[in-house]
Amino acid sequence: MGASLSSSQSAANSQQGFILALSLLMMLFVSAVVVSSINFTGVQARVAQSAMMEPTIRSAAEQGFFTLREVGSAATGANLSSACQSYFAAILPSDAYSYMDENGVQVWWRLDEARSAGDSDCAALLDGQPLSLVVTAWQGTEDGSNIIALQRLGLNVMFENVPPDGSDGDLINTFGNDAARTLGEFRVSAGSAHVYGAAGFGVGVGSHWNSLSRNTDFSPSDLGSDPLKAAQNLTASGIASIAASVLPSGNHTINAATLPTRTVFDREMKVMHLSSLDTGNVTISGGDVVLYVAGDVDIGNITIMPGSSLTLIADGRLNFKGSSVTDSGSMSDSGWPSFVGISFHENSAATSNGNNNNAAIKLQAGSNMRGLLYAPSGEFDLRGNAHHTGQAFAKQIVMSGNSSFTHTQDYAPVGQFRPRTDIDLDYDYY
């Protein structure tokens, strides 16, 4: 009986051992099938890994977006096409950039040129038209031959005319749509004096001021004493610290290429510091030039060569003695007005007949000026048959004889076109 029992137990043990061995074999077989299946299709591993890595891949794409936005933010241009070309010259090439390389996991991003606009699209770019760029981020090899998962992020780049603070925006706000503006009196003492365009002023005086087409929306109190921030810009530029030069009498040609560079009105300009300026005719070439004169200016004709500009800033008076401005266009290549005249001279209240030798800006008989003229602390006088085309701003304005203002916004600065980027996320498995 004992032997029989023993034999039975032995058989049972053998059977249990066989079942256990078979179970282990089946488990190994099943496991082998699962592993083999993953290795063969990659679907489960890709989905599982990409779901786990999704935040990292998204972060890589966003890093690409912010990098492109940062390096392209300095791009500017006087028009849409030049700003667009400047942008594509600034952004990174379409190389792969590493975002993560840890424990065998590699994540990359690049500008996807095949899916993006390029500099060849700049010539036909229209105002308000966005350019689409795509940043691709992926987990896998650098060359993209083995990709587990990827994310594409779309950038819409639009170029806007954005006047910088303290510069073009203030010019536009200062002169508005008027031929002339004054913080105080606008005096017209002769019926033959005309303003062709609207005038903004505080008080109209003189026998013929009622002939003005008044801009009733203009409020001098809204602008302050120096709305152009000209004094602030001059101080910040550091031009006054440059050793002052003296130009002898006679005619002069000033080439921007020979002058030092300073930032004035939020743009790079070539500058010269003069103690005074009493000369004949002046020709400006080679770019944007600022002449800062610590004293008075007496000047003849001004010729602005194509693509250039002259900004004439004086602590003293600007006296145009039968002068004229000749330019080939109202703007330089950078989008700055071809001629700007600024006087910081302060003088007393407006005179009755426009014969004020102490006026901050004076256009003597026969003068034919063009551009923007600005005298925030003094008087602007036009006498005889002096004419100004463009826009003017002063503390007070006096017109007499056959003088005239003719309004044109051709000299109103256009600002700089700059890129604005928007983001459009679009995640997908590869």
Secondary structure by P-SEA (a helix, b strand, c coil): caaaaaaaaaaaaaaaaaaaaaaaaaaaaaaaaaaaaaaacaaaaaaaaaaaaaaaaaaaaaaaaaaaaaaacccccccaaaaaaaaaacccccccccccccccccccccccccccccccccccccccbbbbbbbbbbcccccccccccbbbbbbbbbbccccccccaaaaaaacccccbbbcccccccccccccccbbbbcccccccccccccccccccccccccccaaaaaaaaacccccbbbbbcccbbbbbcccbbbbbcccbbbbbbbbccccccbbbbcccbbbbbbcbbbbbcbbbbccccccbbbbcbbbbbccbbbbbcccccccccccbbbbbcbbbcccccccccccccccccccbbbbcbbbbccbbbbbcccbbbcccccccbbbbccbbbbbbbcccccccbbbbbbbbbbbbbcc
